[in-house]
Amino acid sequence: MSYIYDILLNFNKQLIEYFEWEDTDNIKYVKKIMLFKTSTEVIKDITHYEVILDSSFTSNIPKYELNNNREDGKICLLTDEKIVIGLLIKNNKVELISRLLLDEEYEALETANHITTTKIEYKKIKKRNSDKGNLTRKELAIKDNLLKKIESLYKRKKEEELKYLYYEYTNKENNNIDYIYNYLKNSLISFNKNHINLYNILTMSNNA
């Protein structure tokens, strides 16, 4: 265990890569934070599952102070000497997780070379909910907005607009609105560049 100083963390339910951070995110400045070296298995489990950490580990971590405000919880960094993740812990449960900025992660990895590995006991509860797959935050937003638009058009019986979207996506004509609606919705399961094209069409029509 060691300490890292003056870093930024962007806590969320899922890991968000530093290059996807946005100005509207609740990014926290952390003046001082503990760094623990652990195994890759632990990192993967905490990334993909909600977990309860054993109190023998969390008892060593002081309550955290973010942006000069002491809050109810604890934070620390974990690394397997490949990546570094930040944990926000409440009542021994890992509530939120964060990646680091690239230069700050590099500093933590350098520090990890000089500390011993900590054995961390924990219990997996359930998988973290995520429909992200390999999509970026922007693509996820487009997917969500497109689904809402398709559902809105169907409810408002905007049949010609739905037919047009179907044609743009498939290059085929179809007059069965129920089929078109279900087809377009189900197509979003495999989000692709054609969906971005549909989103752009809808955006342009809204701005016309």
ABEGO torsion letter per residue (X at the ends): XBBBBGBBBBBBABBBBAAABBAABBBBBBABBBBBBBBAAAAAAAAABBBBBBAAAAAABBBBBBGGBBBBEBBBBBBAGABBBBBBBBGGBBABBBBBBAAAAAAAAAAAAABBBBBBBBBBABBBBBAAEABBAAAAAAAAAAAAAAAAAAAAGBAAAAAAAAAAAAGBBBABAAAAAAAAAAAAABBBAAAAAAAAAAAAAAAX
